[in-house]
């Protein structure tokens, strides 16, 4: 892996969280609440560039990835800049895309996420903000967890617990026939969950 040239990162222009300009060898592959993610076609790495108001998160997330080094369920980070990270590019699909495409989310995939989060806790971290968009099912048939910047927050987050219970007690049931789920339906369920209108928490608490 060759370090990304700093002049390439400097060529990325972001204004009001909108991408204005990028070098030709950068392919945009994702946008989140705090950053754009590019594939550097020159070295095959992913480049995560944070928006101006979130630039401080680059070091924060980089430090978290360093604590997770050695666990196969998290990407390797090769460089931490003032506003960017250089890390493994992971080929695959998010769990969100798996639902859309009808690719089964298996018990084994869920167990691998559990192993990843358990490892993070052993490093003194607090896995938080785990959702379908930051869980990846790779071409090699394994699982990767990305976007770990909130793993140092103090607040207890039950989001993964609720997803796991929904998987076990709804998705895996024979009566659940919607293995291929349209994007609008997934987004609606996510919205209602955040508003605590859909009581997935009651599934977990009713054990």
C-alpha positions as CSV (number, residue, x, y, z in Angstrom):
1,X,0.0,0.0,0.0
2,X,1.4,3.3,-1.1
3,X,0.5,6.4,1.1
4,X,-1.9,8.7,-0.6
5,X,-0.2,11.8,-1.9
6,X,-1.2,14.8,0.2
7,X,-1.7,16.9,-2.9
8,X,-4.5,14.6,-4.0
9,X,-6.4,15.0,-0.7
10,X,-5.9,18.8,-1.0
11,X,-7.5,18.7,-4.4
12,X,-10.8,17.6,-2.9
13,X,-13.0,20.6,-2.4
14,X,-16.1,20.3,-0.2
15,X,-18.4,23.3,0.5
16,X,-21.4,23.1,2.7
17,X,-21.0,19.4,2.9
18,X,-21.3,19.1,-0.9
19,X,-18.5,17.7,-3.2
20,X,-17.3,20.5,-5.5
21,X,-14.1,19.0,-6.9
22,X,-12.0,15.8,-6.7
23,X,-9.0,14.4,-8.4
24,X,-9.7,12.0,-11.3
25,X,-8.3,9.0,-9.6
26,X,-10.7,9.4,-6.7
27,X,-14.1,7.6,-7.2
28,X,-16.8,8.6,-4.7
29,X,-18.1,5.5,-3.0
30,X,-20.0,6.9,0.0
31,X,-21.3,9.9,1.9
32,X,-22.1,9.9,5.6
33,X,-23.1,12.5,8.1
34,X,-19.6,13.7,8.6
35,X,-17.5,12.7,5.6
36,X,-17.1,11.6,2.0
37,X,-15.4,8.3,1.2
38,X,-13.5,7.7,-2.0
39,X,-11.7,4.8,-3.7
40,X,-8.2,5.8,-4.7
41,X,-7.8,4.0,-8.0
42,X,-4.1,4.6,-7.8
43,X,-3.4,2.5,-4.7
44,X,-6.7,0.7,-4.1
45,X,-7.3,2.2,-0.7
46,X,-10.4,4.0,0.7
47,X,-9.9,7.7,1.6
48,X,-12.3,9.1,4.1
49,X,-12.3,12.9,4.1
50,X,-14.2,14.7,6.8
51,X,-16.3,17.8,6.4
52,X,-14.8,21.0,7.8
53,X,-16.8,21.0,11.0
54,X,-16.0,17.4,11.6
55,X,-12.3,17.4,10.8
56,X,-11.4,16.7,14.4
57,X,-13.0,13.3,14.1
58,X,-10.2,12.1,11.8
59,X,-7.7,11.8,14.7
60,X,-10.5,10.5,17.0
61,X,-11.5,7.7,14.6
62,X,-7.9,6.9,13.7
63,X,-7.0,6.4,17.4
64,X,-10.0,4.0,17.7
65,X,-8.9,2.0,14.7
66,X,-5.4,1.7,16.3
67,X,-7.0,0.1,19.4
68,X,-8.9,-2.3,17.1
69,X,-5.8,-3.3,15.2
70,X,-5.4,-7.1,14.8
71,X,-9.1,-7.9,14.7
72,X,-10.1,-9.2,11.3
73,X,-13.6,-7.6,11.5
74,X,-12.3,-4.0,11.2
75,X,-10.4,-2.4,8.3
76,X,-6.7,-1.5,8.7
77,X,-5.9,2.2,8.8
78,X,-2.6,3.2,7.1
79,X,-2.5,6.9,7.5
80,X,-4.3,9.5,9.7
81,X,-4.2,13.1,8.3
82,X,-5.6,16.3,9.7
83,X,-8.9,15.7,8.0
84,X,-8.7,12.3,6.5
85,X,-8.0,8.6,6.9
86,X,-6.4,6.1,4.5
87,X,-7.8,2.6,5.1
88,X,-8.6,-0.7,3.5
89,X,-11.1,-0.6,0.6
90,X,-13.6,-3.4,1.4
91,X,-15.4,-4.9,-1.5
92,X,-18.9,-6.1,-0.6
93,X,-22.3,-5.0,0.3
94,X,-23.8,-3.4,3.4
95,X,-26.4,-5.3,5.4
96,X,-28.8,-2.6,4.2
97,X,-28.0,-3.6,0.5
98,X,-28.3,-7.3,1.4
99,X,-31.9,-6.6,2.6
100,X,-32.7,-4.8,-0.7
101,X,-31.2,-7.5,-2.9
102,X,-32.6,-10.5,-1.0
103,X,-29.2,-11.8,0.2
104,X,-29.9,-13.6,3.5
105,X,-28.4,-12.1,6.6
106,X,-27.5,-15.3,8.4
107,X,-26.9,-16.2,12.0
108,X,-23.2,-16.6,11.2
109,X,-23.1,-13.0,9.9
110,X,-24.7,-11.8,13.1
111,X,-22.4,-13.8,15.2
112,X,-19.3,-12.3,13.5
113,X,-20.7,-8.8,14.3
114,X,-21.0,-10.0,17.9
115,X,-17.4,-11.1,17.9
116,X,-16.3,-7.8,16.5
117,X,-18.1,-5.8,19.1
118,X,-16.9,-8.1,21.9
119,X,-13.3,-7.5,20.8
120,X,-14.0,-3.7,20.8
121,X,-15.3,-3.9,24.4
122,X,-12.2,-5.8,25.5
123,X,-10.2,-2.9,24.3
124,X,-12.2,-0.6,26.6
125,X,-14.4,0.8,23.9
126,X,-18.2,1.3,23.9
127,X,-19.5,0.1,20.4
128,X,-22.2,2.6,19.4
129,X,-24.3,3.7,16.4
130,X,-24.2,0.2,14.9
131,X,-26.6,0.2,11.9
132,X,-27.2,-1.6,8.6
133,X,-25.1,0.8,6.6
134,X,-21.9,0.3,8.6
135,X,-22.0,-3.5,8.6
136,X,-20.4,-5.0,5.5
137,X,-20.7,-8.5,4.0
138,X,-17.6,-8.9,1.9
139,X,-16.8,-10.8,-1.3
140,X,-14.9,-13.3,0.8
141,X,-18.0,-14.1,2.9
142,X,-16.9,-12.4,6.1
143,X,-18.1,-9.4,7.9
144,X,-16.5,-6.0,8.5
145,X,-17.6,-3.2,10.8
146,X,-16.8,0.4,9.8
147,X,-17.5,3.9,11.0
148,X,-16.3,3.4,14.6
149,X,-15.9,7.1,15.5
150,X,-18.7,6.9,18.2
151,X,-17.1,3.9,20.0
152,X,-15.7,6.2,22.7
153,X,-19.0,7.8,23.7
154,X,-20.2,7.3,27.3
155,X,-23.9,6.8,26.5
156,X,-25.0,3.2,26.3
157,X,-26.3,2.4,22.8
158,X,-28.8,-0.5,22.4
159,X,-29.1,-0.1,18.6
160,X,-27.2,-3.3,17.8
161,X,-29.1,-5.2,20.5
162,X,-32.3,-4.2,18.9
163,X,-31.2,-5.1,15.4
164,X,-30.0,-8.5,16.7
165,X,-33.4,-9.2,18.4
166,X,-35.3,-8.1,15.3
167,X,-33.2,-10.5,13.2
168,X,-33.8,-13.4,15.5
169,X,-37.4,-12.8,16.4
170,X,-38.8,-11.4,13.2
171,X,-36.5,-11.7,10.2
172,X,-35.6,-15.4,10.8
173,X,-39.1,-16.5,11.3
174,X,-40.8,-18.6,8.7
175,X,-43.8,-16.2,8.5
176,X,-41.5,-13.3,7.5
177,X,-41.7,-13.6,3.8
178,X,-40.1,-10.3,2.8
179,X,-36.6,-11.4,2.2
180,X,-36.1,-8.8,-0.5
181,X,-37.1,-5.5,1.2
182,X,-37.7,-2.3,-0.9
183,X,-35.5,0.7,0.1
184,X,-38.6,2.9,1.1
185,X,-39.8,0.3,3.5
186,X,-36.4,-0.1,5.1
187,X,-36.1,3.6,5.5
188,X,-39.6,3.9,6.9
189,X,-38.9,1.2,9.5
190,X,-35.6,3.0,10.5
191,X,-37.4,6.3,10.8
192,X,-40.1,4.9,13.0
193,X,-37.5,3.0,15.1
194,X,-35.7,6.3,15.8
195,X,-38.9,7.9,16.8
196,X,-39.6,4.9,19.1
197,X,-42.8,4.2,17.3
198,X,-41.7,0.7,16.4
199,X,-40.9,-0.9,19.7
200,X,-38.0,-3.2,18.8
201,X,-36.7,-2.6,22.3
202,X,-39.7,-4.4,23.7
203,X,-38.5,-7.6,21.9
204,X,-35.2,-7.3,23.7
205,X,-36.8,-6.5,27.1
206,X,-39.5,-9.2,26.8
207,X,-37.0,-12.1,27.0
